[in-house]
Amino acid sequence: MRKILSRVGLGFIVLCLAGIVLCFYINQFTYAYALIVLLLFIFGGMGQLYKLKNDEYMYNKLNGRSQRDEYEEYTR
């Protein structure tokens, strides 16, 4: 599932870049800049997701908690 979503995302980014080039070629600058802003939002959102995932990993690593520890704590 993850490979499929990454391929779809990569395909969307390639289509968006092709759309930007095409819009500049046919002198539709407003649409081209809107697509650039859309790409910035996409990359910003991806960055926030990766930061959140990294923060969660570091929290679990620093506090010495893993899912197995939590399971053992609850089943005592």
C-alpha positions as CSV (number, residue, x, y, z in Angstrom):
1,M,0.0,0.0,0.0
2,R,2.8,2.4,0.9
3,K,4.6,1.7,-2.5
4,I,1.3,2.5,-4.3
5,L,0.8,5.8,-2.5
6,S,4.4,6.8,-3.0
7,R,4.1,6.1,-6.7
8,V,0.8,8.1,-6.9
9,G,2.4,11.0,-5.0
10,L,5.5,10.9,-7.3
11,G,3.3,10.8,-10.3
12,F,1.3,13.8,-9.0
13,I,4.5,15.8,-8.4
14,V,5.7,15.0,-12.0
15,L,2.4,16.0,-13.5
16,C,2.4,19.2,-11.4
17,L,5.9,20.1,-12.6
18,A,4.9,19.4,-16.2
19,G,1.8,21.6,-15.7
20,I,4.0,24.4,-14.4
21,V,6.3,24.2,-17.5
22,L,3.2,24.0,-19.8
23,C,1.6,27.0,-18.2
24,F,4.7,29.1,-18.5
25,Y,5.0,28.0,-22.1
26,I,1.4,29.1,-23.0
27,N,1.7,32.4,-21.0
28,Q,-0.7,31.4,-18.2
29,F,1.4,32.7,-15.4
30,T,-1.3,32.8,-12.8
31,Y,-2.0,29.1,-13.1
32,A,1.7,28.4,-13.1
33,Y,2.3,30.3,-9.9
34,A,-0.8,28.6,-8.3
35,L,0.7,25.2,-9.1
36,I,4.0,26.4,-7.5
37,V,2.2,27.4,-4.4
38,L,0.4,24.0,-4.4
39,L,3.8,22.2,-4.6
40,L,5.1,24.3,-1.7
41,F,2.0,23.3,0.4
42,I,2.6,19.6,-0.5
43,F,6.2,19.7,0.5
44,G,5.5,21.7,3.7
45,G,2.8,19.1,4.7
46,M,5.2,16.2,4.0
47,G,7.9,17.9,6.1
48,Q,5.5,18.4,9.0
49,L,4.5,14.7,8.8
50,Y,8.1,13.6,8.9
51,K,8.9,15.9,11.8
52,L,5.9,14.6,13.8
53,K,7.0,11.0,13.1
54,N,10.6,11.8,14.1
55,D,9.4,13.5,17.3
56,E,7.4,10.5,18.2
57,Y,10.4,8.2,17.6
58,M,12.7,10.4,19.7
59,Y,10.2,10.6,22.5
60,N,9.9,6.8,22.6
61,K,13.6,6.4,22.4
62,L,14.5,8.9,25.1
63,N,11.9,7.7,27.5
64,G,12.9,4.0,27.0
65,R,9.3,3.0,26.2
66,S,8.5,0.6,23.4
67,Q,5.2,-1.1,22.6
68,R,6.5,-4.3,24.2
69,D,7.2,-2.5,27.5
70,E,3.7,-1.0,27.6
71,Y,2.2,-4.4,26.9
72,E,4.2,-5.9,29.8
73,E,3.2,-3.1,32.1
74,Y,-0.5,-3.5,31.4
75,T,-0.5,-7.3,31.7
76,R,1.2,-7.6,35.1
